[in-house]
Amino acid sequence: MMPKYRVWDEYTGRIHDVVGFDFIETEVHYENYAEAEALIHARDFKDVELMQSTGLKDKNNNEIYAGDIVEFKDGVLMIAGDDESLVDTINRAVISIDIVNGIQLKDFMFEGALSENDYFEYIDKKSFLRYDCEVKGNIFESSHLLEVTE
């Protein structure tokens, strides 16, 4: 399967689907759907942020990319050992792809969530992302979603 990419272009202020790369000219080519006709644009690698697809989809069948902000519910015991003190929480985190460790969650919004490094330790990542997570935005267009609300 060919990896899929999209880019954040600061100049246009939008996310675009990548249609190709030119490694000689160090450019990424993408379609700009904001224009009347979808035109192919070329931008230098240094002028865009590349976002690779994880190859997975969220619970709404939306493709998940590195840099996406996902939301998922969790439970926190307000009193240790007391199952009746369980309170549902809504957590958000950023999807990251690491060459060694694979898909990771980072930059948790909820301070009481499990350590971001340990969250995937006991669960099946593919099932967790597919059935429990929902893509809510990305770090470029929706960074406010990571702010802790009181």
Summary of the structure (lengths in Angstrom):
residues: 150
radius of gyration: 17.9
end to end distance: 43.3
largest distance: 61.4
contacts: 387
relative contact order: 0.17
helix: 12%
strand: 48%
